[in-house]
Amino acid sequence: MKASISHNRFSVDEKGYYGRFGGAYIPEILHRNVKQLEEAFDRYRDDDEFNARLDHLLRDYVGRPSPLYHAERLSERYGADIYLKREDLNHTGAHKINNAIGSVLLAQRMGKRHIIAETGAGQHGVATATVCALMGMDCTVFMGAVDVARQQPNVQRMKMLGARVVPVESGNKTLKDATNEAIRYWCCNPDSFYVIGSTVGPAPYPRLVAHFQSVISREMKRQLLEQTGSELPDAVIACVGGGSNAAGAFYHFIDRPEVRLIAAEAAGLGCDTGMTAATISTGSEGIIHGARTMVMQTDDGQIIEPYSISAGLDYPGIGPLHAHLAECGREEVVAVTDREALDAAMLLTRTEGIIPALESAHALAVLERIPFDAGSTVVVNLSGRGDKDMDTYLSHLND
């Protein structure tokens, strides 16, 4: 197995562990699927033909490279040079399309025809449904019933694209439960191909998703060099739920200790309120969805239902890469409340004319919490656009 990150201290080992986090804790029926996926990924990740097709679609279909925008009014406010990596301008409106294209191309090479996915905010579901329509694949998306209600624009987009959207009524009816149901379906239908939307799940999914999302930081380095004369920023900020956009934004800077990596997780109503999704801040070591990582759980290992105003961050676990980086101190973690995220979204909207996704707003809120030296170069990964969250924004506009 090839390590997905070049620095030994942070690389994944041959069993899929980042330090003590990771692995593949899966039912026997899925071992063959996971082994085949691992073999296919290791075969095609450096294949010239595969990567030529991937690069072509990322450029001409997705619209990459996404711009790196110098936000002048935000920079004036915070006294640092604030840049926004505009993943919100990708086709489908978020970073999720990067992994969806790579994963469905891999499924195609493996001869798979039926794609399944889970989704919270709906962005991964839309991205997967989009690529399946493009490539003539059948698509089934599992989505918690609560998220179906609060993310209706994305639900309708998935259906228009030809995907079957399955509302999940169990548990808290959010992202965790959608993932549970997708895994159950996968166990009963092992010939299907599961496109996981984040750096979670059993190995090799965390490194696979991080690999396909690493295009974000690869572009960022080149764009920073062109705009600032240095390919290294002083800090990169990204939100974390499962952790895919943050993995992509941090990927090429992990082994550069002079670059601060700052992860914004969802505090909900506050870490001490019981209404939170701040897994790294409040969780403990456990196993969820096939990987050992940090989990929100009781003393006897029962999952504590998370809460966040943001459907995409409403998850009681975290990708094992981020659990490892946080434990090592390489990744700084800031728990951002609903109110802080809403305020940050409104600030960006009114100062730069950009409406961010609620997930991305959590990353933007870090700018209020952490002071940066004058002249520092700070990149915020704007992982998605806010069209899907308009009902939520409007309902809180006058709070």
C-alpha positions in Angstrom: 0.0 0.0 0.0 1.3 3.4 -0.9 1.1 6.1 1.8 -1.1 9.0 0.9 0.9 11.6 2.7 4.7 12.0 2.3 5.7 12.7 5.9 6.2 9.5 7.8 4.8 10.8 11.0 1.4 11.5 9.4 1.2 8.8 6.8 -1.2 5.9 6.6 0.4 2.5 7.2 -0.2 -0.8 5.4 -3.2 -1.6 7.5 -4.9 1.7 7.0 -4.0 3.4 10.3 -3.0 7.0 10.9 -1.2 6.5 14.2 -3.7 4.5 16.3 -6.7 5.7 14.3 -8.2 4.0 11.2 -8.3 0.4 10.2 -11.2 -1.6 8.7 -13.7 -2.9 11.2 -16.2 -4.4 8.8 -18.6 -7.5 8.4 -17.0 -10.5 6.8 -19.3 -10.1 3.8 -17.6 -6.8 2.9 -14.0 -7.9 3.1 -13.9 -9.0 -0.5 -15.4 -5.6 -1.6 -12.9 -3.6 0.4 -10.0 -5.7 -0.7 -11.0 -5.2 -4.4 -11.4 -1.5 -3.9 -7.9 -1.2 -2.3 -6.3 -3.2 -5.1 -8.1 -1.1 -7.7 -7.2 2.2 -6.1 -3.5 1.2 -5.8 -3.5 0.1 -9.4 -5.2 3.2 -10.9 -4.1 6.1 -8.7 -0.9 6.4 -10.7 -2.2 5.1 -14.0 -1.6 7.6 -16.8 -4.8 6.9 -18.7 -7.0 7.0 -15.6 -5.5 10.3 -14.4 -5.8 11.8 -17.9 -9.5 11.1 -17.9 -9.8 12.4 -14.3 -7.9 15.6 -15.1 -10.0 16.1 -18.3 -13.3 15.9 -16.3 -12.0 18.1 -13.4 -11.0 20.8 -15.9 -13.7 20.7 -18.6 -16.7 19.4 -16.6 -16.1 20.6 -13.0 -14.4 23.8 -14.0 -11.1 23.4 -12.2 -8.9 25.0 -11.1 -11.3 26.7 -8.7 -10.2 30.4 -8.1 -8.1 31.5 -5.2 -9.7 34.9 -4.4 -8.1 37.6 -2.4 -10.9 38.9 -0.2 -10.0 42.6 0.2 -12.7 43.7 2.6 -12.2 40.7 4.8 -8.5 41.4 4.8 -9.1 45.0 5.9 -11.3 43.8 8.7 -8.9 41.2 10.0 -5.5 42.8 9.2 -4.2 39.8 7.3 -4.3 38.8 3.7 -7.4 36.5 3.5 -7.8 34.3 0.5 -10.8 32.1 -0.3 -10.3 28.9 -2.1 -13.6 29.0 -4.2 -14.7 25.3 -4.1 -18.3 26.8 -4.1 -17.7 27.6 -7.8 -17.3 24.0 -8.8 -20.0 22.3 -10.8 -22.7 21.1 -8.3 -21.5 23.9 -5.9 -19.0 22.2 -3.6 -15.8 20.2 -3.2 -17.7 16.9 -3.2 -17.6 16.6 -7.0 -13.8 16.0 -6.8 -14.1 12.7 -5.0 -17.3 11.7 -6.7 -15.7 11.8 -10.2 -12.6 10.0 -9.0 -14.6 7.3 -7.2 -17.1 6.7 -9.9 -14.3 6.5 -12.5 -12.8 3.8 -10.3 -16.1 2.0 -10.0 -16.3 2.1 -13.8 -12.8 0.5 -14.1 -13.9 -2.2 -11.7 -17.0 -3.0 -13.8 -19.5 -1.8 -11.2 -22.9 -0.4 -12.4 -24.8 0.5 -9.3 -23.5 3.3 -7.1 -24.7 4.0 -3.5 -23.9 7.0 -1.4 -24.9 8.7 1.9 -25.4 12.4 2.2 -26.1 15.0 4.9 -26.3 18.5 3.4 -27.0 16.8 0.1 -23.8 18.1 -1.7 -22.2 14.7 -1.8 -25.5 13.2 -3.0 -25.9 15.7 -5.7 -22.3 15.3 -6.8 -22.6 11.5 -6.9 -25.9 11.6 -8.7 -24.4 14.1 -11.2 -21.5 11.8 -12.1 -23.7 8.8 -12.3 -25.9 10.6 -14.8 -22.8 11.6 -16.7 -21.5 8.0 -16.8 -24.8 6.1 -17.2 -24.7 4.5 -13.7 -27.6 3.6 -11.4 -27.5 5.7 -8.2 -29.1 5.3 -4.8 -28.6 8.0 -2.1 -29.4 7.5 1.5 -30.3 10.7 3.4 -31.7 11.2 6.9 -35.3 12.3 7.0 -34.5 15.5 8.9 -31.9 16.4 6.3 -34.4 15.6 3.5 -36.7 18.2 5.0 -34.1 20.9 5.6 -32.2 20.4 2.3 -35.1 20.2 -0.2 -33.3 22.0 -3.1 -30.6 19.3 -3.1 -33.2 16.5 -2.8 -35.0 17.8 -5.9 -31.7 18.1 -7.8 -30.8 14.4 -7.0 -34.2 13.2 -8.2 -34.0 15.3 -11.4 -30.6 13.7 -12.0 -32.2 10.3 -11.9 -31.0 9.2 -8.4 -33.3 7.3 -6.0 -33.3 9.2 -2.7 -34.0 7.0 0.3 -35.2 8.9 3.5 -33.8 7.3 6.6 -36.2 7.3 9.6 -33.9 5.7 12.2 -32.0 7.3 15.0 -31.6 11.1 14.8 -32.5 10.9 11.0 -29.3 12.7 10.0 -25.9 11.9 8.5 -24.9 9.1 10.9 -28.1 7.3 10.2 -27.9 7.7 6.5 -24.4 6.2 6.7 -25.7 3.3 8.8 -28.4 2.5 6.2 -26.0 2.8 3.3 -23.7 0.2 4.9 -26.6 -2.1 5.7 -27.6 -1.9 2.0 -24.0 -2.5 0.9 -23.9 -5.6 3.0 -27.1 -7.0 1.3 -25.9 -5.8 -2.1 -22.2 -6.4 -2.2 -22.0 -6.0 -6.0 -22.8 -2.3 -5.6 -20.1 0.3 -5.2 -20.2 2.6 -2.2 -19.0 6.1 -2.8 -18.3 7.5 0.7 -18.4 11.3 0.8 -15.8 12.0 3.4 -12.5 10.7 4.9 -14.4 8.3 7.1 -15.2 4.6 6.9 -13.0 1.5 6.7 -9.6 1.6 5.0 -8.9 2.4 2.2 -11.7 5.0 2.1 -10.0 7.7 4.2 -6.9 7.8 2.0 -8.8 7.3 -1.2 -11.1 10.3 -0.5 -8.1 12.4 0.7 -6.3 11.6 -2.5 -9.1 12.7 -4.8 -9.6 15.9 -2.7 -5.9 16.7 -2.7 -6.4 18.6 -5.9 -7.5 21.5 -3.7 -4.2 22.1 -1.9 -2.2 21.2 -5.1 -3.9 24.1 -6.9 -3.6 26.3 -3.8 0.2 26.0 -3.8 0.4 27.0 -7.5 -2.0 29.9 -7.1 -0.3 31.3 -4.0 3.0 31.2 -5.8 1.5 33.2 -8.6 -0.3 35.7 -6.4 2.1 36.1 -3.4 5.5 34.8 -4.6 5.4 31.9 -2.1 3.5 28.6 -2.4 3.2 28.4 1.4 0.5 30.3 3.3 0.8 31.1 7.0 -2.4 29.3 7.8 -5.1 27.2 6.1 -8.6 27.0 7.7 -11.3 24.5 6.8 -14.4 23.0 8.4 -14.6 19.4 9.5 -17.5 17.1 9.8 -16.1 13.8 8.4 -13.2 15.9 7.1 -12.9 15.6 3.3 -12.6 19.3 2.4 -10.2 19.8 5.2 -8.1 16.8 4.1 -8.0 18.2 0.6 -7.1 21.7 1.8 -4.4 20.5 4.2 -3.0 17.6 2.2 0.1 19.2 0.6 0.9 21.3 3.7 0.8 18.5 6.3 4.6 18.0 6.2 5.3 21.8 6.3 5.1 22.7 10.0 5.4 26.4 9.2 1.9 26.3 7.8 -0.8 26.3 10.5 -3.7 23.9 9.9 -6.9 25.0 11.6 -10.0 22.8 11.6 -13.4 24.3 12.5 -15.8 21.7 13.9 -19.5 22.3 14.8 -20.1 23.2 18.4 -23.8 23.6 17.8 -25.3 25.4 20.8 -22.0 24.9 22.7 -19.7 22.0 23.6 -21.1 21.9 27.2 -24.8 21.9 26.2 -25.2 18.4 24.9 -26.4 19.9 21.6 -23.1 19.7 19.7 -21.3 17.9 16.9 -17.8 18.8 18.2 -16.4 15.3 18.0 -12.7 16.1 18.5 -13.4 18.5 21.4 -15.9 16.3 23.2 -15.4 12.7 21.9 -13.4 9.7 23.0 -11.7 6.9 21.1 -14.1 4.4 19.6 -15.2 2.7 16.4 -17.8 4.1 14.0 -18.6 3.1 10.5 -15.7 0.7 10.2 -12.8 2.9 11.6 -11.2 3.5 14.9 -11.4 7.3 15.5 -12.8 9.9 17.9 -16.5 9.4 18.5 -19.2 11.1 20.5 -20.3 8.3 22.8 -21.4 7.4 26.3 -19.1 5.6 28.7 -20.5 2.3 27.6 -19.9 3.1 23.9 -23.4 4.1 22.8 -23.4 6.9 20.2 -24.4 10.3 21.4 -26.6 11.9 18.8 -24.9 15.0 17.4 -26.5 18.4 16.7 -25.5 21.2 14.4 -27.4 23.8 12.4 -25.3 22.5 9.5 -26.4 19.2 8.0 -23.0 18.5 6.6 -21.2 18.7 10.0 -23.9 16.9 12.0 -21.8 13.7 12.5 -20.7 12.0 15.7 -17.3 10.9 14.3 -14.3 12.4 12.5 -12.0 11.0 9.8 -9.0 9.1 11.3 -6.5 11.4 9.6 -8.0 14.4 11.5 -8.1 12.4 14.8 -4.4 11.7 14.4 -3.4 15.2 13.3 -5.3 16.7 16.3 -3.8 14.2 18.7 -0.3 15.0 17.4 -1.0 18.8 17.7 -0.4 19.3 14.0 -4.1 20.4 13.5 -5.6 23.1 15.7 -9.2 22.6 16.4 -11.8 25.4 17.0 -15.3 24.5 18.0 -17.7 27.0 16.3 -21.2 27.6 17.5 -24.3 27.9 15.3 -24.5 31.6 16.1 -20.9 32.2 15.2 -21.4 30.4 11.9 -24.5 32.4 11.0 -22.8 35.6 11.8 -19.7 34.7 9.7 -22.0 33.8 6.8 -23.8 37.1 7.0 -20.4 39.0 7.2 -19.1 37.3 4.1 -22.3 37.9 2.2 -22.4 41.6 3.1 -18.7 42.3 2.6 -17.7 40.2 -0.4 -21.1 39.3 -2.0 -20.6 35.6 -1.5 -23.2 33.4 0.2 -21.3 30.4 1.7 -22.7 27.0 2.7 -23.3 26.7 6.4 -20.5 24.2 6.6 -18.0 26.7 5.1 -19.4 29.4 7.4 -17.9 27.5 10.4 -14.4 27.9 8.8 -15.0 31.6 8.2 -15.9 32.1 11.9 -12.4 31.1 12.9 -11.3 34.5 11.6 -13.2 36.1 14.5 -11.6 33.7 17.1 -7.9 33.6 16.1 -6.0 36.8 15.5 -3.4 36.7 12.7 -0.3 38.9 12.4 -0.5 41.8 9.9 0.5 40.7 6.5 -0.1 37.0 7.2 -1.4 34.9 4.3 -4.5 33.0 5.4 -6.5 30.7 3.1 -10.0 29.7 4.0 -11.4 26.8 2.1 -14.9 27.9 1.0 -16.1 24.3 0.5 -19.6 25.0 -0.8 -22.1 27.7 -1.7 -25.2 28.6 0.3 -28.0 28.1 -2.1 -29.1 24.9 -0.2 -29.2 26.8 3.1 -31.3 29.8 2.1 -34.3 28.7 4.2 -32.1 28.3 7.3 -30.5 31.7 6.7 -33.8 33.5 6.1 -35.3 31.9 9.3 -32.4 33.3 11.4 -32.0 36.6 9.5 -33.5 38.7 12.3 -32.4 36.7 15.3 
